[in-house]
């Protein structure tokens, strides 16, 4: 029986994305040794995009008060 692996993605600037270069790795359940998901192998371009999104959002976020 083959089960489909869950596909994990990066969440950057309000959208889910694959790694910029498309690389992935399998996520293994250590109790069973079976793969249960694939995850992006994020590289420098992904980190740069996340850092830019965070820096752009910071001015609005720093002035928010807790609900």
HELIX and SHEET records of a PDB file:
HELIX    1   1 UNK A   44  UNK A   62  1                                  19    
SHEET    1   A 3 UNK A   6  UNK A   7  0                                        
SHEET    2   A 3 UNK A  35  UNK A  40  1                                        
SHEET    3   A 3 UNK A  24  UNK A  28 -1                                        
SHEET    1   B 2 UNK A  10  UNK A  12  0                                        
SHEET    2   B 2 UNK A  15  UNK A  17 -1                                        
END                                                                             
